[in-house]
Amino acid sequence: MTGAMKLMQGKKVEEKGMAWAKHYSDAAIRRIGAAEVAGALGLILPAVTGVATWLVPVAAIGLVVLVAGAVRRHLVIGEGLKGSMQPLVLGVLALIVAVGRIGVAPF
């Protein structure tokens, strides 16, 4: 949902309480949103359709990388653990999906 918002609104997300957006251009925010939407679709569509299911762990790894950058940004701008908790939780969940779909872990 927030990925779609970033993709469609760009720099305007700063007005919606996303203070980190002041450090990025409109185009960069839209690219972040596009990456989030693509990652979400990559997690859901192959699993639901049964087509190209190898994309699920790839998308999950991509989201792990993306949210690692988000956690870093929140920490750098001084929001601390409170500001970085949402992307941190999403990153851990994406990592669980990636590891589980690759077959390394029994979940």
Backbone as JSON Lines, residues from 0, in Angstrom:
{"i":0,"aa":"M","n":[0.82,-1.19,0.0],"ca":[0.0,0.0,0.0],"c":[0.88,1.26,0.0]}
{"i":1,"aa":"T","n":[1.88,1.29,0.88],"ca":[2.73,2.48,0.9],"c":[3.57,2.58,-0.37]}
{"i":2,"aa":"G","n":[3.91,1.44,-0.96],"ca":[4.64,1.46,-2.22],"c":[3.83,2.12,-3.31]}
{"i":3,"aa":"A","n":[2.55,1.78,-3.38],"ca":[1.67,2.4,-4.38],"c":[1.53,3.89,-4.12]}
{"i":4,"aa":"M","n":[1.45,4.26,-2.85],"ca":[1.34,5.68,-2.51],"c":[2.6,6.44,-2.95]}
{"i":5,"aa":"K","n":[3.77,5.87,-2.69],"ca":[5.02,6.51,-3.11],"c":[5.09,6.59,-4.63]}
{"i":6,"aa":"L","n":[4.68,5.54,-5.3],"ca":[4.72,5.5,-6.75],"c":[3.8,6.56,-7.36]}
{"i":7,"aa":"M","n":[2.62,6.72,-6.82],"ca":[1.65,7.64,-7.41],"c":[1.84,9.09,-6.95]}
{"i":8,"aa":"Q","n":[2.3,9.31,-5.72],"ca":[2.36,10.67,-5.19],"c":[3.75,11.27,-5.17]}
{"i":9,"aa":"G","n":[4.78,10.45,-5.23],"ca":[6.14,10.96,-5.24],"c":[6.47,11.8,-4.02]}
{"i":10,"aa":"K","n":[6.99,12.98,-4.25],"ca":[7.46,13.87,-3.2],"c":[6.35,14.29,-2.23]}
{"i":11,"aa":"K","n":[5.1,14.19,-2.64],"ca":[3.98,14.59,-1.79],"c":[3.84,13.72,-0.54]}
{"i":12,"aa":"V","n":[4.5,12.56,-0.51],"ca":[4.39,11.69,0.67],"c":[5.02,12.35,1.9]}
{"i":13,"aa":"E","n":[5.9,13.33,1.65],"ca":[6.51,14.06,2.77],"c":[5.43,14.78,3.58]}
{"i":14,"aa":"E","n":[4.41,15.28,2.9],"ca":[3.3,15.96,3.57],"c":[2.45,14.99,4.38]}
{"i":15,"aa":"K","n":[2.56,13.71,4.11],"ca":[1.78,12.69,4.8],"c":[2.54,12.09,5.97]}
{"i":16,"aa":"G","n":[3.6,12.77,6.41],"ca":[4.33,12.34,7.59],"c":[5.56,11.49,7.33]}
{"i":17,"aa":"M","n":[5.96,11.33,6.09],"ca":[7.16,10.56,5.78],"c":[8.34,11.53,5.68]}
{"i":18,"aa":"A","n":[8.92,11.83,6.84],"ca":[9.98,12.84,6.92],"c":[11.21,12.48,6.1]}
{"i":19,"aa":"W","n":[11.47,11.2,5.93],"ca":[12.64,10.77,5.17],"c":[12.59,11.25,3.73]}
{"i":20,"aa":"A","n":[11.39,11.55,3.22],"ca":[11.22,11.91,1.8],"c":[11.94,13.2,1.44]}
{"i":21,"aa":"K","n":[12.2,14.06,2.43],"ca":[12.88,15.32,2.1],"c":[14.31,15.1,1.62]}
{"i":22,"aa":"H","n":[14.85,13.92,1.86],"ca":[16.22,13.6,1.45],"c":[16.29,13.02,0.04]}
{"i":23,"aa":"Y","n":[15.13,12.86,-0.62],"ca":[15.09,12.22,-1.93],"c":[14.33,13.08,-2.93]}
{"i":24,"aa":"S","n":[14.65,12.9,-4.2],"ca":[13.93,13.6,-5.27],"c":[12.6,12.9,-5.52]}
{"i":25,"aa":"D","n":[11.73,13.58,-6.25],"ca":[10.44,12.99,-6.61],"c":[10.64,11.69,-7.38]}
{"i":26,"aa":"A","n":[11.56,11.7,-8.33],"ca":[11.81,10.51,-9.14],"c":[12.34,9.35,-8.29]}
{"i":27,"aa":"A","n":[13.2,9.65,-7.33],"ca":[13.74,8.6,-6.47],"c":[12.65,7.97,-5.61]}
{"i":28,"aa":"I","n":[11.75,8.79,-5.1],"ca":[10.65,8.27,-4.28],"c":[9.74,7.39,-5.13]}
{"i":29,"aa":"R","n":[9.48,7.81,-6.35],"ca":[8.65,7.0,-7.25],"c":[9.33,5.68,-7.61]}
{"i":30,"aa":"R","n":[10.66,5.7,-7.76],"ca":[11.39,4.45,-8.03],"c":[11.32,3.51,-6.83]}
{"i":31,"aa":"I","n":[11.44,4.06,-5.63],"ca":[11.31,3.25,-4.41],"c":[9.92,2.61,-4.37]}
{"i":32,"aa":"G","n":[8.9,3.42,-4.66],"ca":[7.54,2.91,-4.69],"c":[7.37,1.81,-5.72]}
{"i":33,"aa":"A","n":[7.94,2.01,-6.9],"ca":[7.85,1.0,-7.96],"c":[8.52,-0.3,-7.53]}
{"i":34,"aa":"A","n":[9.67,-0.19,-6.86],"ca":[10.37,-1.38,-6.38],"c":[9.54,-2.1,-5.32]}
{"i":35,"aa":"E","n":[8.88,-1.35,-4.45],"ca":[8.05,-1.97,-3.41],"c":[6.85,-2.68,-4.04]}
{"i":36,"aa":"V","n":[6.2,-2.04,-5.0],"ca":[5.05,-2.65,-5.67],"c":[5.49,-3.9,-6.44]}
{"i":37,"aa":"A","n":[6.6,-3.81,-7.16],"ca":[7.11,-4.96,-7.9],"c":[7.45,-6.11,-6.96]}
{"i":38,"aa":"G","n":[8.04,-5.8,-5.82],"ca":[8.37,-6.83,-4.84],"c":[7.13,-7.5,-4.29]}
{"i":39,"aa":"A","n":[6.11,-6.71,-3.97],"ca":[4.86,-7.26,-3.46],"c":[4.2,-8.16,-4.5]}
{"i":40,"aa":"L","n":[4.16,-7.69,-5.74],"ca":[3.57,-8.52,-6.81],"c":[4.39,-9.78,-7.04]}
{"i":41,"aa":"G","n":[5.71,-9.67,-6.91],"ca":[6.59,-10.83,-7.08],"c":[6.44,-11.85,-5.97]}
{"i":42,"aa":"L","n":[6.01,-11.41,-4.81],"ca":[5.74,-12.35,-3.71],"c":[4.4,-13.07,-3.9]}
{"i":43,"aa":"I","n":[3.42,-12.34,-4.41],"ca":[2.05,-12.87,-4.44],"c":[1.72,-13.6,-5.74]}
{"i":44,"aa":"L","n":[1.91,-12.95,-6.88],"ca":[1.41,-13.51,-8.14],"c":[1.99,-14.88,-8.51]}
{"i":45,"aa":"P","n":[3.29,-15.1,-8.44],"ca":[3.78,-16.44,-8.8],"c":[3.24,-17.53,-7.87]}
{"i":46,"aa":"A","n":[3.13,-17.22,-6.6],"ca":[2.63,-18.22,-5.66],"c":[1.16,-18.54,-5.93]}
{"i":47,"aa":"V","n":[0.38,-17.51,-6.26],"ca":[-1.05,-17.7,-6.51],"c":[-1.3,-18.41,-7.84]}
{"i":48,"aa":"T","n":[-0.56,-18.02,-8.87],"ca":[-0.8,-18.57,-10.21],"c":[-0.05,-19.88,-10.47]}
{"i":49,"aa":"G","n":[1.01,-20.12,-9.7],"ca":[1.82,-21.32,-9.93],"c":[2.78,-21.16,-11.1]}
{"i":50,"aa":"V","n":[2.87,-19.96,-11.65],"ca":[3.73,-19.68,-12.8],"c":[4.99,-18.96,-12.31]}
{"i":51,"aa":"A","n":[6.15,-19.43,-12.73],"ca":[7.44,-18.82,-12.38],"c":[7.58,-18.65,-10.86]}
{"i":52,"aa":"T","n":[7.33,-19.71,-10.13],"ca":[7.39,-19.64,-8.66],"c":[8.79,-19.34,-8.14]}
{"i":53,"aa":"W","n":[9.79,-19.49,-8.99],"ca":[11.15,-19.15,-8.59],"c":[11.29,-17.65,-8.33]}
{"i":54,"aa":"L","n":[10.33,-16.86,-8.82],"ca":[10.38,-15.41,-8.59],"c":[10.06,-15.02,-7.14]}
{"i":55,"aa":"V","n":[9.37,-15.89,-6.41],"ca":[8.99,-15.56,-5.04],"c":[10.23,-15.3,-4.17]}
{"i":56,"aa":"P","n":[11.21,-16.22,-4.09],"ca":[12.38,-15.9,-3.27],"c":[13.22,-14.75,-3.82]}
{"i":57,"aa":"V","n":[13.22,-14.6,-5.14],"ca":[13.96,-13.47,-5.74],"c":[13.34,-12.15,-5.3]}
{"i":58,"aa":"A","n":[12.02,-12.07,-5.36],"ca":[11.31,-10.87,-4.92],"c":[11.54,-10.63,-3.42]}
{"i":59,"aa":"A","n":[11.51,-11.69,-2.65],"ca":[11.71,-11.56,-1.2],"c":[13.11,-11.03,-0.9]}
{"i":60,"aa":"I","n":[14.11,-11.54,-1.58],"ca":[15.48,-11.04,-1.38],"c":[15.59,-9.58,-1.79]}
{"i":61,"aa":"G","n":[14.95,-9.23,-2.9],"ca":[14.93,-7.83,-3.32],"c":[14.3,-6.93,-2.28]}
{"i":62,"aa":"L","n":[13.22,-7.39,-1.67],"ca":[12.57,-6.6,-0.61],"c":[13.45,-6.51,0.63]}
{"i":63,"aa":"V","n":[14.18,-7.56,0.95],"ca":[15.11,-7.51,2.09],"c":[16.15,-6.42,1.86]}
{"i":64,"aa":"V","n":[16.7,-6.37,0.67],"ca":[17.69,-5.34,0.34],"c":[17.06,-3.95,0.42]}
{"i":65,"aa":"L","n":[15.86,-3.81,-0.13],"ca":[15.17,-2.52,-0.13],"c":[14.89,-2.03,1.29]}
{"i":66,"aa":"V","n":[14.36,-2.91,2.13],"ca":[14.03,-2.46,3.49],"c":[15.28,-2.29,4.35]}
{"i":67,"aa":"A","n":[16.37,-2.96,4.0],"ca":[17.63,-2.71,4.72],"c":[18.06,-1.26,4.5]}
{"i":68,"aa":"G","n":[17.88,-0.78,3.27],"ca":[18.16,0.62,2.99],"c":[17.22,1.55,3.74]}
{"i":69,"aa":"A","n":[15.96,1.14,3.87],"ca":[14.99,1.96,4.61],"c":[15.35,2.03,6.08]}
{"i":70,"aa":"V","n":[15.73,0.9,6.66],"ca":[16.13,0.88,8.07],"c":[17.34,1.79,8.27]}
{"i":71,"aa":"R","n":[18.3,1.67,7.38],"ca":[19.49,2.52,7.48],"c":[19.12,4.0,7.4]}
{"i":72,"aa":"R","n":[18.26,4.37,6.46],"ca":[17.86,5.77,6.31],"c":[17.18,6.28,7.58]}
{"i":73,"aa":"H","n":[16.27,5.49,8.15],"ca":[15.57,5.91,9.36],"c":[16.55,6.11,10.52]}
{"i":74,"aa":"L","n":[17.54,5.24,10.61],"ca":[18.54,5.38,11.68],"c":[19.42,6.6,11.45]}
{"i":75,"aa":"V","n":[19.83,6.84,10.19],"ca":[20.72,7.96,9.87],"c":[20.04,9.3,10.15]}
{"i":76,"aa":"I","n":[18.75,9.42,9.86],"ca":[18.08,10.7,10.07],"c":[17.62,10.87,11.52]}
{"i":77,"aa":"G","n":[17.97,9.92,12.37],"ca":[17.73,10.09,13.8],"c":[16.38,9.62,14.31]}
{"i":78,"aa":"E","n":[15.68,8.79,13.55],"ca":[14.39,8.3,14.02],"c":[14.54,7.11,14.96]}
{"i":79,"aa":"G","n":[15.73,6.56,15.03],"ca":[16.0,5.47,15.94],"c":[15.24,4.2,15.61]}
{"i":80,"aa":"L","n":[15.12,3.34,16.61],"ca":[14.45,2.06,16.42],"c":[12.96,2.24,16.16]}
{"i":81,"aa":"K","n":[12.36,3.27,16.76],"ca":[10.92,3.52,16.57],"c":[10.61,3.76,15.09]}
{"i":82,"aa":"G","n":[11.39,4.57,14.43],"ca":[11.15,4.88,13.03],"c":[11.51,3.76,12.09]}
{"i":83,"aa":"S","n":[12.42,2.9,12.51],"ca":[12.86,1.82,11.64],"c":[12.18,0.48,11.93]}
{"i":84,"aa":"M","n":[11.27,0.45,12.89],"ca":[10.65,-0.82,13.28],"c":[9.8,-1.43,12.17]}
{"i":85,"aa":"Q","n":[8.97,-0.62,11.49],"ca":[8.12,-1.19,10.44],"c":[8.94,-1.81,9.32]}
{"i":86,"aa":"P","n":[9.91,-1.09,8.73],"ca":[10.69,-1.75,7.68],"c":[11.52,-2.93,8.21]}
{"i":87,"aa":"L","n":[11.95,-2.86,9.46],"ca":[12.72,-3.96,10.03],"c":[11.87,-5.22,10.12]}
{"i":88,"aa":"V","n":[10.64,-5.09,10.59],"ca":[9.73,-6.24,10.68],"c":[9.42,-6.79,9.29]}
{"i":89,"aa":"L","n":[9.14,-5.9,8.34],"ca":[8.86,-6.35,6.98],"c":[10.07,-7.05,6.37]}
{"i":90,"aa":"G","n":[11.26,-6.56,6.68],"ca":[12.48,-7.19,6.17],"c":[12.69,-8.58,6.73]}
{"i":91,"aa":"V","n":[12.42,-8.74,8.02],"ca":[12.55,-10.07,8.65],"c":[11.53,-11.03,8.02]}
{"i":92,"aa":"L","n":[10.3,-10.57,7.83],"ca":[9.29,-11.42,7.2],"c":[9.68,-11.8,5.77]}
{"i":93,"aa":"A","n":[10.21,-10.85,5.02],"ca":[10.66,-11.15,3.65],"c":[11.81,-12.14,3.67]}
{"i":94,"aa":"L","n":[12.7,-12.01,4.64],"ca":[13.82,-12.95,4.76],"c":[13.31,-14.36,5.07]}
{"i":95,"aa":"I","n":[12.31,-14.46,5.93],"ca":[11.72,-15.77,6.24],"c":[11.12,-16.39,4.98]}
{"i":96,"aa":"V","n":[10.43,-15.58,4.2],"ca":[9.85,-16.08,2.94],"c":[10.96,-16.54,2.0]}
{"i":97,"aa":"A","n":[12.01,-15.73,1.86],"ca":[13.11,-16.07,0.96],"c":[13.76,-17.39,1.37]}
{"i":98,"aa":"V","n":[14.09,-17.51,2.63],"ca":[14.76,-18.72,3.11],"c":[13.83,-19.92,2.99]}
{"i":99,"aa":"G","n":[12.58,-19.73,3.34],"ca":[11.62,-20.84,3.25],"c":[11.39,-21.29,1.82]}
{"i":100,"aa":"R","n":[11.32,-20.37,0.89],"ca":[11.06,-20.73,-0.51],"c":[12.29,-21.29,-1.2]}
{"i":101,"aa":"I","n":[13.47,-20.91,-0.75],"ca":[14.69,-21.47,-1.34],"c":[14.85,-22.91,-0.89]}
{"i":102,"aa":"G","n":[14.3,-23.23,0.27],"ca":[14.37,-24.61,0.77],"c":[15.47,-24.84,1.77]}
{"i":103,"aa":"V","n":[16.06,-23.77,2.29],"ca":[17.14,-23.92,3.26],"c":[16.58,-24.23,4.65]}
{"i":104,"aa":"A","n":[15.43,-23.68,4.96],"ca":[14.83,-23.88,6.28],"c":[13.53,-24.69,6.13]}
{"i":105,"aa":"P","n":[13.16,-25.38,7.17],"ca":[11.95,-26.22,7.09],"c":[10.64,-25.47,7.3]}
{"i":106,"aa":"F","n":[10.56,-24.19,6.98],"ca":[9.3,-23.47,7.14],"c":[9.03,-22.78,5.89]}
